[in-house]
């Protein structure tokens, strides 16, 4: 697999995401690593509110 293909598509390899208000948080897809190993990654279903913000 190419290194470019293993970068997280949600955070573009940065490990951080930002909401519409500018708050930054660790990427929930790659868990802040910036890349994904598809063989070992687990998808988990998360709850969101009416504004699509994650409920922790």
N, CA, C and O atoms as a GROMACS GRO file, in nm:
protein
  224
    1UNK      N    1   0.085  -0.119   0.000
    1UNK     CA    2   0.000   0.000   0.000
    1UNK      C    3   0.089   0.124   0.000
    1UNK      O    4   0.188   0.129   0.073
    2UNK      N    5   0.055   0.220  -0.080
    2UNK     CA    6   0.128   0.346  -0.087
    2UNK      C    7   0.107   0.425   0.042
    2UNK      O    8   0.000   0.420   0.101
    3UNK      N    9   0.212   0.499   0.085
    3UNK     CA   10   0.202   0.580   0.207
    3UNK      C   11   0.090   0.682   0.194
    3UNK      O   12   0.021   0.710   0.292
    4UNK      N   13   0.072   0.736   0.075
    4UNK     CA   14  -0.033   0.835   0.053
    4UNK      C   15  -0.171   0.774   0.076
    4UNK      O   16  -0.261   0.842   0.125
    5UNK      N   17  -0.188   0.647   0.042
    5UNK     CA   18  -0.317   0.581   0.059
    5UNK      C   19  -0.348   0.548   0.204
    5UNK      O   20  -0.465   0.529   0.238
    6UNK      N   21  -0.247   0.542   0.291
    6UNK     CA   22  -0.272   0.507   0.430
    6UNK      C   23  -0.305   0.629   0.516
    6UNK      O   24  -0.342   0.613   0.633
    7UNK      N   25  -0.292   0.750   0.461
    7UNK     CA   26  -0.329   0.869   0.539
    7UNK      C   27  -0.479   0.870   0.563
    7UNK      O   28  -0.557   0.829   0.477
    8UNK      N   29  -0.517   0.917   0.678
    8UNK     CA   30  -0.659   0.925   0.714
    8UNK      C   31  -0.728   1.026   0.623
    8UNK      O   32  -0.683   1.140   0.610
    9UNK      N   33  -0.836   0.985   0.562
    9UNK     CA   34  -0.909   1.074   0.470
    9UNK      C   35  -0.996   1.174   0.545
    9UNK      O   36  -1.034   1.276   0.488
   10UNK      N   37  -1.027   1.146   0.670
   10UNK     CA   38  -1.110   1.238   0.748
   10UNK      C   39  -1.031   1.361   0.790
   10UNK      O   40  -1.083   1.473   0.784
   11UNK      N   41  -0.906   1.342   0.834
   11UNK     CA   42  -0.826   1.455   0.884
   11UNK      C   43  -0.712   1.492   0.790
   11UNK      O   44  -0.633   1.582   0.822
   12UNK      N   45  -0.701   1.425   0.676
   12UNK     CA   46  -0.596   1.450   0.576
   12UNK      C   47  -0.457   1.429   0.634
   12UNK      O   48  -0.363   1.498   0.595
   13UNK      N   49  -0.444   1.336   0.727
   13UNK     CA   50  -0.314   1.300   0.782
   13UNK      C   51  -0.265   1.388   0.896
   13UNK      O   52  -0.154   1.369   0.944
   14UNK      N   53  -0.346   1.484   0.940
   14UNK     CA   54  -0.301   1.573   1.047
   14UNK      C   55  -0.329   1.517   1.186
   14UNK      O   56  -0.261   1.552   1.281
   15UNK      N   57  -0.428   1.430   1.198
   15UNK     CA   58  -0.466   1.375   1.328
   15UNK      C   59  -0.563   1.463   1.405
   15UNK      O   60  -0.609   1.425   1.513
   16UNK      N   61  -0.596   1.580   1.352
   16UNK     CA   62  -0.686   1.673   1.419
   16UNK      C   63  -0.801   1.711   1.326
   16UNK      O   64  -0.784   1.721   1.205
   17UNK      N   65  -0.917   1.730   1.384
   17UNK     CA   66  -1.034   1.780   1.313
   17UNK      C   67  -1.082   1.907   1.380
   17UNK      O   68  -1.047   1.933   1.495
   18UNK      N   69  -1.160   1.987   1.310
   18UNK     CA   70  -1.216   2.109   1.367
   18UNK      C   71  -1.364   2.116   1.332
   18UNK      O   72  -1.405   2.078   1.223
   19UNK      N   73  -1.443   2.165   1.427
   19UNK     CA   74  -1.586   2.181   1.399
   19UNK      C   75  -1.610   2.317   1.334
   19UNK      O   76  -1.515   2.390   1.306
   20UNK      N   77  -1.736   2.349   1.311
   20UNK     CA   78  -1.769   2.473   1.242
   20UNK      C   79  -1.740   2.598   1.325
   20UNK      O   80  -1.738   2.708   1.270
   21UNK      N   81  -1.717   2.583   1.454
   21UNK     CA   82  -1.683   2.697   1.540
   21UNK      C   83  -1.532   2.712   1.561
   21UNK      O   84  -1.489   2.803   1.631
   22UNK      N   85  -1.453   2.622   1.500
   22UNK     CA   86  -1.308   2.631   1.511
   22UNK      C   87  -1.246   2.550   1.623
   22UNK      O   88  -1.124   2.550   1.639
   23UNK      N   89  -1.328   2.480   1.703
   23UNK     CA   90  -1.274   2.396   1.810
   23UNK      C   91  -1.205   2.277   1.746
   23UNK      O   92  -1.262   2.211   1.659
   24UNK      N   93  -1.083   2.248   1.789
   24UNK     CA   94  -1.009   2.135   1.735
   24UNK      C   95  -1.012   2.019   1.834
   24UNK      O   96  -1.012   2.038   1.955
   25UNK      N   97  -1.015   1.900   1.778
   25UNK     CA   98  -1.017   1.780   1.860
   25UNK      C   99  -0.949   1.667   1.784
   25UNK      O  100  -0.933   1.674   1.662
   26UNK      N  101  -0.910   1.563   1.856
   26UNK     CA  102  -0.843   1.449   1.796
   26UNK      C  103  -0.938   1.379   1.699
   26UNK      O  104  -1.056   1.361   1.727
   27UNK      N  105  -0.884   1.340   1.586
   27UNK     CA  106  -0.964   1.272   1.483
   27UNK      C  107  -1.020   1.142   1.540
   27UNK      O  108  -0.946   1.060   1.594
   28UNK      N  109  -1.150   1.123   1.526
   28UNK     CA  110  -1.214   1.003   1.579
   28UNK      C  111  -1.199   0.884   1.486
   28UNK      O  112  -1.225   0.770   1.526
   29UNK      N  113  -1.158   0.907   1.362
   29UNK     CA  114  -1.141   0.798   1.267
   29UNK      C  115  -1.007   0.729   1.289
   29UNK      O  116  -1.002   0.607   1.303
   30UNK      N  117  -0.898   0.807   1.292
   30UNK     CA  118  -0.765   0.749   1.309
   30UNK      C  119  -0.716   0.760   1.453
   30UNK      O  120  -0.606   0.715   1.485
   31UNK      N  121  -0.798   0.818   1.541
   31UNK     CA  122  -0.765   0.838   1.683
   31UNK      C  123  -0.641   0.924   1.702
   31UNK      O  124  -0.564   0.904   1.796
   32UNK      N  125  -0.622   1.022   1.612
   32UNK     CA  126  -0.513   1.117   1.624
   32UNK      C  127  -0.381   1.074   1.562
   32UNK      O  128  -0.283   1.148   1.570
   33UNK      N  129  -0.376   0.957   1.503
   33UNK     CA  130  -0.251   0.906   1.446
   33UNK      C  131  -0.219   0.970   1.311
   33UNK      O  132  -0.102   0.986   1.277
   34UNK      N  133  -0.320   1.006   1.233
   34UNK     CA  134  -0.298   1.065   1.102
   34UNK      C  135  -0.296   0.964   0.989
   34UNK      O  136  -0.296   1.002   0.872
   35UNK      N  137  -0.295   0.837   1.022
   35UNK     CA  138  -0.296   0.732   0.920
   35UNK      C  139  -0.382   0.617   0.968
   35UNK      O  140  -0.410   0.604   1.088
   36UNK      N  141  -0.423   0.533   0.876
   36UNK     CA  142  -0.511   0.420   0.908
   36UNK      C  143  -0.450   0.292   0.852
   36UNK      O  144  -0.409   0.287   0.737
   37UNK      N  145  -0.445   0.192   0.934
   37UNK     CA  146  -0.408   0.058   0.892
   37UNK      C  147  -0.540  -0.016   0.875
   37UNK      O  148  -0.600  -0.059   0.973
   38UNK      N  149  -0.584  -0.032   0.751
   38UNK     CA  150  -0.719  -0.085   0.726
   38UNK      C  151  -0.736  -0.228   0.774
   38UNK      O  152  -0.849  -0.270   0.802
   39UNK      N  153  -0.627  -0.305   0.786
   39UNK     CA  154  -0.639  -0.443   0.832
   39UNK      C  155  -0.676  -0.449   0.980
   39UNK      O  156  -0.745  -0.541   1.023
   40UNK      N  157  -0.629  -0.351   1.059
   40UNK     CA  158  -0.651  -0.357   1.203
   40UNK      C  159  -0.749  -0.252   1.254
   40UNK      O  160  -0.779  -0.250   1.373
   41UNK      N  161  -0.798  -0.164   1.167
   41UNK     CA  162  -0.888  -0.058   1.215
   41UNK      C  163  -1.028  -0.113   1.240
   41UNK      O  164  -1.077  -0.200   1.168
   42UNK      N  165  -1.090  -0.061   1.345
   42UNK     CA  166  -1.226  -0.101   1.382
   42UNK      C  167  -1.315   0.022   1.367
   42UNK      O  168  -1.280   0.131   1.412
   43UNK      N  169  -1.428   0.004   1.305
   43UNK     CA  170  -1.526   0.112   1.296
   43UNK      C  171  -1.614   0.106   1.420
   43UNK      O  172  -1.654  -0.002   1.464
   44UNK      N  173  -1.643   0.221   1.475
   44UNK     CA  174  -1.736   0.222   1.587
   44UNK      C  175  -1.841   0.328   1.561
   44UNK      O  176  -1.812   0.435   1.508
   45UNK      N  177  -1.961   0.299   1.599
   45UNK     CA  178  -2.074   0.389   1.578
   45UNK      C  179  -2.078   0.487   1.694
   45UNK      O  180  -2.074   0.447   1.810
   46UNK      N  181  -2.086   0.616   1.661
   46UNK     CA  182  -2.086   0.719   1.763
   46UNK      C  183  -2.217   0.797   1.757
   46UNK      O  184  -2.280   0.806   1.652
   47UNK      N  185  -2.256   0.851   1.870
   47UNK     CA  186  -2.378   0.932   1.876
   47UNK      C  187  -2.344   1.078   1.846
   47UNK      O  188  -2.238   1.127   1.884
   48UNK      N  189  -2.436   1.145   1.776
   48UNK     CA  190  -2.420   1.287   1.748
   48UNK      C  191  -2.548   1.360   1.787
   48UNK      O  192  -2.655   1.300   1.795
   49UNK      N  193  -2.534   1.491   1.812
   49UNK     CA  194  -2.652   1.571   1.843
   49UNK      C  195  -2.713   1.624   1.713
   49UNK      O  196  -2.670   1.586   1.604
   50UNK      N  197  -2.811   1.712   1.724
   50UNK     CA  198  -2.881   1.762   1.605
   50UNK      C  199  -2.791   1.847   1.515
   50UNK      O  200  -2.826   1.870   1.399
   51UNK      N  201  -2.676   1.893   1.566
   51UNK     CA  202  -2.581   1.970   1.486
   51UNK      C  203  -2.464   1.882   1.438
   51UNK      O  204  -2.362   1.935   1.394
   52UNK      N  205  -2.478   1.750   1.448
   52UNK     CA  206  -2.377   1.654   1.410
   52UNK      C  207  -2.248   1.667   1.489
   52UNK      O  208  -2.140   1.638   1.437
   53UNK      N  209  -2.257   1.712   1.614
   53UNK     CA  210  -2.141   1.714   1.702
   53UNK      C  211  -2.136   1.582   1.778
   53UNK      O  212  -2.240   1.528   1.817
   54UNK      N  213  -2.016   1.531   1.797
   54UNK     CA  214  -2.001   1.403   1.866
   54UNK      C  215  -2.037   1.417   2.013
   54UNK      O  216  -2.002   1.515   2.078
   55UNK      N  217  -2.108   1.318   2.064
   55UNK     CA  218  -2.143   1.313   2.205
   55UNK      C  219  -2.048   1.216   2.273
   55UNK      O  220  -2.051   1.096   2.246
   56UNK      N  221  -1.963   1.268   2.361
   56UNK     CA  222  -1.867   1.182   2.433
   56UNK      C  223  -1.921   1.142   2.567
   56UNK      O  224  -1.855   1.070   2.641
   0.00000   0.00000   0.00000
